[in-house]
Amino acid sequence: MPHVPALLARLRDEPRYLAALAALLVDEVLATPARRLVDPVRLTPLLVAGLQAVAAAPGHAAWLEQRLRDALGRIRPRPTTLRARIPGDLQPLLRTVVRRPYTPSRALVRAVVDQATTRDLSRTILHTTLLDFAKKVGSILPDTSKIPGAGVTSKLFGVAKGVASVVGLDASVEDRVRGFVDGAVGRVIDMIVDRVSDPKNAGDGAAFRADVLASLLDLPESAVHAELVKLDPAVVAADLHAALVGLAAWDRLPAEIEAALTEIVNGLGDATIGELLAGSGEVEAWRGPVEAELALHLGHAFAGERFAAWLGHLVDGTLPEAQVPANSPVA
């Protein structure tokens, strides 16, 4: 293989060849029809097999747990608010985005709001508030029944005071209050659905989202960090792994993946990567840096002894079968 050392020296010592190769690779990618990169029939079994293999790997859950522990261990809150992490010019844009009017459908609002936990919370608040109010009214209303000339007013105050005291003391009346509250909870849910799904209240919803954003940005980073460290990496890793196992075992997984990929391919048509990116400014902005990075890493690869040995086998046609990966299509 007399030409191999000269080829390697040229690749290592003359950067223009690496730059030309990097540009060639970028050109090939940009000229490639996008649909060629997404073949549903070929990719679907690969993705399914990959998911199933990862899900079945005995150490996957432990690996996930260690990655989570490492990530949490690297987080160090700064003595500032979250707002300090957001570029100043981006903050007005965030406020503008969250303040854009949006009116969800009644079905969506009800699906979110009308839950057993929401009903229990509303029931507890209403019941407690009514009883506390009744007790307070009973303690502050004067007894005017014996005041001369009080007339109807005296009787009304007397009735109100009596009712208030009974509500606070009589179990049967408290049961009636509970029954009233049970009926009122449904009306409370209906009122929430009506209000949130009414376009007239879209402005109030936008203001609410803006207030929430402002409050979150004003939180100290230490407060958010305190919430993050509450996560148990072992539990989170087990949950993620269980979700992966469930997904890998889903009998509809191959059909769903192929259907999604097919929809993507049909939408691409025959357009190339370059045509899809045309007009975005992405090619002009990133081509130079991408080519530079490719040339750098290709130079590292070509400088290794393994590449030199492979190139020698390529020139001589002597590649040993043992060096062909077992999972290669030509193996």
C-alpha positions as a printed NumPy array, in Angstrom:
array([[  0.   ,   0.   ,   0.   ],
       [  2.574,   2.605,  -1.09 ],
       [  0.042,   5.391,  -1.596],
       [ -1.519,   5.167,   1.884],
       [  1.139,   7.166,   3.781],
       [  1.011,   9.925,   1.161],
       [ -2.791,  10.062,   1.326],
       [ -2.758,  10.187,   5.114],
       [ -0.115,  12.902,   5.142],
       [ -2.131,  14.98 ,   2.726],
       [ -5.297,  14.606,   4.789],
       [ -3.434,  15.465,   7.973],
       [ -1.223,  18.264,   6.736],
       [ -3.255,  20.027,   4.059],
       [ -6.472,  21.385,   5.647],
       [ -7.919,  22.447,   2.282],
       [ -8.699,  18.832,   1.436],
       [-10.602,  18.374,   4.673],
       [-12.431,  21.644,   4.036],
       [-13.342,  20.472,   0.524],
       [-14.587,  17.126,   1.884],
       [-16.681,  18.869,   4.555],
       [-18.23 ,  21.143,   1.907],
       [-18.922,  18.109,  -0.289],
       [-20.728,  16.361,   2.574],
       [-22.84 ,  19.436,   3.282],
       [-23.672,  19.773,  -0.427],
       [-24.745,  16.136,  -0.548],
       [-27.044,  16.576,   2.453],
       [-28.628,  19.742,   1.05 ],
       [-29.171,  18.104,  -2.344],
       [-30.715,  14.972,  -0.869],
       [-34.506,  14.635,  -1.176],
       [-35.792,  14.833,   2.367],
       [-38.028,  11.814,   1.891],
       [-34.942,   9.681,   1.254],
       [-33.918,  10.273,   4.867],
       [-37.306,   9.099,   6.164],
       [-38.291,   5.697,   4.793],
       [-41.244,   4.486,   6.914],
       [-40.919,   0.849,   5.837],
       [-37.204,   0.76 ,   6.681],
       [-37.193,   2.983,   9.773],
       [-40.244,   1.572,  11.574],
       [-38.778,  -1.846,  12.444],
       [-35.486,  -0.187,  13.393],
       [-37.201,   2.211,  15.824],
       [-39.419,  -0.513,  17.286],
       [-36.519,  -2.918,  17.727],
       [-34.423,  -0.15 ,  19.297],
       [-37.132,   0.781,  21.804],
       [-37.737,  -2.84 ,  22.724],
       [-34.027,  -3.514,  23.138],
       [-33.551,  -0.505,  25.438],
       [-36.651,  -1.439,  27.448],
       [-35.315,  -4.981,  27.916],
       [-31.795,  -3.882,  28.872],
       [-31.256,  -5.019,  32.501],
       [-29.342,  -1.932,  33.579],
       [-31.448,   0.747,  31.877],
       [-33.394,   1.842,  34.976],
       [-30.172,   2.085,  37.015],
       [-28.542,   4.074,  34.2  ],
       [-31.465,   6.506,  34.148],
       [-31.319,   6.913,  37.918],
       [-27.601,   7.701,  37.855],
       [-28.061,  10.252,  35.049],
       [-30.793,  11.979,  37.078],
       [-28.634,  12.035,  40.19 ],
       [-25.741,  13.49 ,  38.209],
       [-27.992,  16.165,  36.666],
       [-29.497,  17.169,  40.018],
       [-26.05 ,  17.221,  41.582],
       [-24.785,  19.696,  38.974],
       [-27.563,  22.215,  39.595],
       [-26.392,  25.11 ,  41.725],
       [-28.895,  27.961,  42.221],
       [-27.605,  31.496,  41.914],
       [-28.559,  34.137,  44.515],
       [-30.886,  35.834,  42.054],
       [-34.385,  35.414,  40.673],
       [-35.325,  33.365,  37.64 ],
       [-35.762,  36.653,  35.763],
       [-31.978,  37.078,  35.745],
       [-31.646,  33.983,  33.526],
       [-33.95 ,  35.421,  30.851],
       [-32.389,  37.86 ,  28.348],
       [-33.826,  41.337,  28.868],
       [-35.06 ,  41.65 ,  25.292],
       [-36.864,  38.315,  25.563],
       [-38.943,  39.24 ,  28.6  ],
       [-41.306,  41.671,  26.799],
       [-41.838,  39.026,  24.114],
       [-42.783,  36.451,  26.762],
       [-45.278,  38.884,  28.258],
       [-46.725,  39.554,  24.811],
       [-47.086,  35.847,  24.071],
       [-48.837,  34.939,  27.326],
       [-51.156,  37.972,  27.049],
       [-52.511,  36.975,  23.654],
       [-56.251,  36.252,  23.974],
       [-57.176,  32.595,  23.948],
       [-60.564,  31.014,  24.573],
       [-60.602,  27.242,  25.142],
       [-63.657,  25.184,  24.25 ],
       [-66.233,  24.227,  26.869],
       [-65.381,  20.539,  26.423],
       [-61.7  ,  21.167,  27.125],
       [-62.365,  23.326,  30.195],
       [-64.811,  20.818,  31.651],
       [-62.398,  17.94 ,  31.053],
       [-59.769,  19.831,  33.061],
       [-61.967,  21.288,  35.812],
       [-64.722,  18.752,  36.415],
       [-62.701,  16.236,  38.417],
       [-63.359,  14.556,  41.761],
       [-60.488,  16.421,  43.425],
       [-61.821,  19.775,  42.198],
       [-65.303,  18.954,  43.453],
       [-63.951,  17.85 ,  46.846],
       [-61.924,  21.046,  47.181],
       [-64.883,  23.247,  46.187],
       [-67.165,  21.355,  48.559],
       [-64.769,  21.786,  51.487],
       [-64.286,  25.502,  50.824],
       [-68.011,  26.222,  50.479],
       [-68.991,  24.17 ,  53.504],
       [-66.334,  25.657,  55.766],
       [-66.997,  29.207,  54.568],
       [-70.763,  28.973,  55.144],
       [-70.401,  27.563,  58.628],
       [-67.732,  30.072,  59.625],
       [-69.848,  32.919,  58.261],
       [-72.92 ,  31.713,  60.136],
       [-71.017,  31.435,  63.387],
       [-69.542,  34.911,  62.954],
       [-72.944,  36.434,  62.166],
       [-74.373,  34.762,  65.249],
       [-71.689,  36.315,  67.431],
       [-71.976,  39.893,  66.161],
       [-75.724,  40.392,  65.633],
       [-77.381,  42.112,  68.611],
       [-80.567,  40.783,  70.164],
       [-83.089,  43.557,  69.245],
       [-86.229,  41.612,  70.023],
       [-86.784,  43.519,  73.261],
       [-85.963,  46.996,  71.942],
       [-89.136,  49.127,  71.825],
       [-90.004,  50.305,  68.349],
       [-87.652,  47.908,  66.628],
       [-90.587,  46.33 ,  64.778],
       [-89.783,  44.391,  61.602],
       [-86.095,  45.209,  61.843],
       [-85.977,  43.682,  65.281],
       [-87.645,  40.522,  64.067],
       [-85.297,  40.223,  61.079],
       [-82.231,  40.577,  63.26 ],
       [-83.665,  38.061,  65.665],
       [-84.319,  35.543,  62.902],
       [-80.851,  36.068,  61.435],
       [-79.209,  35.608,  64.796],
       [-81.26 ,  32.52 ,  65.498],
       [-80.465,  30.951,  62.164],
       [-76.789,  31.739,  62.558],
       [-76.611,  30.192,  65.999],
       [-78.509,  27.101,  64.898],
       [-76.215,  26.567,  61.932],
       [-73.255,  26.597,  64.222],
       [-74.766,  24.287,  66.834],
       [-77.436,  22.052,  65.335],
       [-76.064,  18.96 ,  63.571],
       [-79.215,  18.526,  61.507],
       [-78.897,  22.049,  60.157],
       [-75.233,  21.436,  59.425],
       [-76.303,  18.385,  57.436],
       [-78.678,  20.581,  55.481],
       [-75.837,  22.986,  54.788],
       [-73.774,  20.07 ,  53.559],
       [-76.617,  19.026,  51.274],
       [-76.906,  22.555,  49.938],
       [-73.157,  22.639,  49.304],
       [-73.276,  19.323,  47.455],
       [-75.815,  20.805,  45.082],
       [-73.89 ,  24.039,  44.766],
       [-70.661,  22.328,  43.726],
       [-72.148,  21.402,  40.356],
       [-73.173,  25.022,  39.814],
       [-69.676,  26.168,  40.77 ],
       [-68.165,  23.874,  38.127],
       [-70.669,  25.115,  35.553],
       [-69.822,  28.734,  36.387],
       [-66.094,  28.049,  35.955],
       [-66.704,  26.384,  32.59 ],
       [-68.975,  29.227,  31.458],
       [-66.525,  31.911,  32.486],
       [-63.331,  30.377,  31.121],
       [-64.891,  29.381,  27.787],
       [-66.586,  32.757,  27.227],
       [-64.668,  34.896,  24.676],
       [-65.654,  37.991,  26.653],
       [-63.335,  36.822,  29.454],
       [-60.318,  36.106,  27.242],
       [-58.693,  39.312,  28.461],
       [-58.984,  38.219,  32.095],
       [-57.359,  34.904,  31.207],
       [-54.522,  36.7  ,  29.453],
       [-53.975,  38.952,  32.465],
       [-53.928,  35.89 ,  34.717],
       [-51.249,  34.201,  32.602],
       [-49.179,  37.396,  32.604],
       [-49.445,  37.627,  36.403],
       [-48.396,  33.99 ,  36.766],
       [-45.396,  34.562,  34.498],
       [-44.336,  37.641,  36.442],
       [-44.667,  35.794,  39.758],
       [-42.64 ,  32.84 ,  38.507],
       [-39.871,  35.043,  37.139],
       [-39.659,  36.856,  40.461],
       [-39.121,  33.611,  42.384],
       [-35.579,  33.154,  43.704],
       [-33.685,  30.338,  42.031],
       [-33.292,  28.711,  45.426],
       [-37.07 ,  28.222,  45.608],
       [-37.125,  26.359,  42.303],
       [-34.037,  24.374,  43.287],
       [-35.771,  23.321,  46.503],
       [-38.599,  21.876,  44.411],
       [-36.231,  20.033,  42.075],
       [-34.343,  18.317,  44.884],
       [-37.632,  16.889,  46.136],
       [-37.511,  14.536,  43.157],
       [-36.466,  11.014,  44.053],
       [-34.204,   9.888,  41.193],
       [-34.951,   6.226,  41.912],
       [-38.703,   6.757,  41.67 ],
       [-38.498,   8.994,  38.594],
       [-36.15 ,   6.565,  36.836],
       [-38.46 ,   3.64 ,  37.647],
       [-41.456,   5.552,  36.282],
       [-39.64 ,   6.507,  33.073],
       [-38.428,   2.96 ,  32.56 ],
       [-41.915,   1.56 ,  33.194],
       [-43.3  ,   3.993,  30.608],
       [-40.667,   2.848,  28.106],
       [-41.493,  -0.803,  28.786],
       [-45.188,  -0.106,  28.297],
       [-44.533,   1.753,  25.041],
       [-42.264,  -1.005,  23.737],
       [-44.944,  -3.616,  24.485],
       [-47.758,  -1.66 ,  22.804],
       [-49.224,  -3.84 ,  20.063],
       [-50.021,  -0.772,  17.945],
       [-46.524,   0.706,  18.193],
       [-45.289,  -0.378,  14.726],
       [-48.484,   0.78 ,  12.995],
       [-48.488,   4.14 ,  14.825],
       [-44.823,   4.845,  14.039],
       [-45.197,   3.901,  10.384],
       [-48.352,   6.008,  10.06 ],
       [-46.609,   9.037,  11.602],
       [-43.533,   8.648,   9.389],
       [-45.679,   8.163,   6.295],
       [-47.561,  11.369,   7.025],
       [-44.262,  13.225,   7.363],
       [-42.938,  11.789,   4.079],
       [-46.132,  12.601,   2.181],
       [-45.902,  16.169,   3.41 ],
       [-42.301,  16.501,   2.207],
       [-42.998,  15.49 ,  -1.367],
       [-39.851,  15.516,  -3.505],
       [-38.295,  18.599,  -1.896],
       [-34.63 ,  18.432,  -0.984],
       [-33.229,  19.471,   2.379],
       [-31.883,  22.631,   0.751],
       [-35.26 ,  23.486,  -0.776],
       [-37.007,  23.018,   2.561],
       [-34.551,  25.386,   4.224],
       [-34.523,  27.938,   1.382],
       [-35.498,  31.407,   2.535],
       [-35.061,  30.616,   6.231],
       [-31.515,  31.95 ,   6.435],
       [-30.474,  28.735,   8.196],
       [-28.164,  27.494,   5.427],
       [-26.337,  30.82 ,   5.154],
       [-26.033,  31.145,   8.933],
       [-24.914,  27.618,   9.754],
       [-23.1  ,  26.308,   6.696],
       [-19.737,  27.842,   7.557],
       [-19.667,  26.703,  11.205],
       [-20.929,  23.214,  10.276],
       [-18.253,  22.772,   7.616],
       [-15.578,  23.96 ,  10.057],
       [-16.724,  21.48 ,  12.708],
       [-16.875,  18.653,  10.166],
       [-13.359,  19.41 ,   8.944],
       [-12.087,  19.5  ,  12.53 ],
       [-13.594,  16.145,  13.496],
       [-12.68 ,  14.503,  10.193],
       [ -9.093,  15.602,  10.816],
       [ -9.153,  13.924,  14.244],
       [-10.584,  10.731,  12.714],
       [ -8.062,  10.612,   9.885],
       [ -5.163,  11.126,  12.281],
       [ -5.877,   7.86 ,  14.104],
       [ -4.101,   4.564,  13.532],
       [ -7.402,   2.758,  13.085],
       [ -8.272,   4.897,  10.078],
       [ -4.782,   4.37 ,   8.66 ],
       [ -5.233,   0.592,   8.951],
       [ -8.703,   0.746,   7.383],
       [ -7.425,   2.847,   4.488],
       [ -4.637,   0.331,   3.892],
       [ -7.15 ,  -2.504,   3.749],
       [ -9.321,  -0.418,   1.386],
       [ -6.448,   0.167,  -1.027],
       [ -5.344,  -3.479,  -0.937],
       [ -8.825,  -5.011,  -0.728],
       [ -7.814,  -6.996,   2.356],
       [-10.378,  -6.028,   5.002],
       [-10.66 ,  -8.96 ,   7.478],
       [-14.165, -10.324,   8.   ],
       [-13.671,  -9.952,  11.747],
       [-13.639,  -6.153,  11.304],
       [-17.08 ,  -6.081,   9.652],
       [-19.707,  -5.278,  12.332],
       [-21.954,  -8.243,  13.102],
       [-25.099,  -6.118,  12.634],
       [-23.965,  -4.749,   9.267],
       [-26.295,  -5.471,   6.313],
       [-23.337,  -6.977,   4.437],
       [-22.115,  -9.125,   7.331]])
